[in-house]
């Protein structure tokens, strides 16, 4: 992926594209180093693991299912409304 170098005073900055930033967890401060001719950028202190937004949801759902604790909270709302039953027209359904 190509990116731009940006001059800031006597220094230069690397523009990290949003697509990469979304995959990283760098924080406000980073450590940079030169390793075998490559620039390496690492978080200064460890942050949360990547992609933790829904971590554990699959396991929690499996536990709920095993405990039969995954029923709807309001079973009366599972049916169609009067509008759905009488007024809604599904084009192409049941035809032909």
C-alpha positions in Angstrom: 0.0 0.0 0.0 1.4 3.4 -1.0 1.4 6.3 1.4 2.8 9.8 1.6 5.7 11.3 3.6 4.7 14.6 5.2 7.4 17.2 6.1 6.9 18.7 9.6 9.7 21.2 10.3 13.0 19.3 10.1 11.3 15.9 10.5 9.0 13.8 8.3 5.9 11.9 9.2 4.4 8.8 7.6 0.7 9.0 6.7 -0.9 5.8 7.9 -4.1 5.1 5.8 -7.3 4.6 7.7 -7.6 1.0 6.5 -4.4 0.2 8.4 -5.2 2.3 11.4 -8.5 0.4 11.9 -6.5 -2.8 12.2 -3.9 -1.4 14.7 -4.1 -0.5 18.3 -1.3 2.0 18.6 -2.5 4.6 21.0 -1.1 8.1 21.3 2.6 7.3 21.7 4.6 4.7 19.7 8.1 3.3 19.7 9.9 3.3 16.4 13.0 1.4 15.5 15.0 0.3 12.5 15.1 -3.5 12.0 17.0 -4.9 9.1 16.5 -1.8 7.0 12.8 -1.7 7.8 11.0 0.9 10.0 9.1 -0.8 12.8 6.3 1.0 14.7 4.9 -0.5 18.0 2.6 0.8 20.8 4.6 2.3 23.6 2.6 0.2 26.1 0.5 -2.8 25.5 -3.1 -2.0 24.7 -6.2 -4.2 24.5 -6.0 -7.0 21.9 -7.3 -6.2 18.5 -10.9 -6.8 17.6 -12.2 -7.3 21.1 -15.6 -5.5 20.6 -17.5 -8.8 20.5 -15.0 -11.1 22.1 -16.7 -13.9 23.9 -20.1 -13.5 22.3 -20.0 -16.8 20.5 -19.2 -18.7 23.7 -21.8 -16.8 25.7 -24.5 -17.6 23.1 -23.5 -21.3 23.2 -23.7 -21.3 27.1 -27.2 -19.7 26.9 -28.4 -22.2 24.4 -27.0 -25.1 26.5 -28.8 -23.7 29.5 -32.0 -23.2 27.5 -31.8 -19.5 28.5 -32.1 -18.1 24.9 -35.9 -17.8 24.7 -37.4 -14.5 23.5 -38.1 -12.1 26.3 -41.6 -11.2 24.9 -43.0 -14.2 23.0 -46.2 -12.3 22.2 -44.2 -10.1 19.8 -43.2 -13.0 17.6 -46.2 -13.0 15.3 -47.0 -10.6 12.5 -48.9 -7.4 13.2 -52.4 -6.8 11.7 -50.7 -4.6 9.1 -48.3 -7.4 8.2 -51.1 -9.9 7.9 -53.6 -7.8 6.0 -52.0 -4.7 4.4 -48.6 -5.7 3.3 -48.2 -6.9 -0.3 -45.3 -9.1 -1.1 -44.7 -8.8 -4.8 -43.8 -12.0 -6.6 -44.4 -14.2 -3.6 -46.7 -17.1 -4.3 -47.1 -16.1 -7.9 -46.4 -18.3 -10.8 
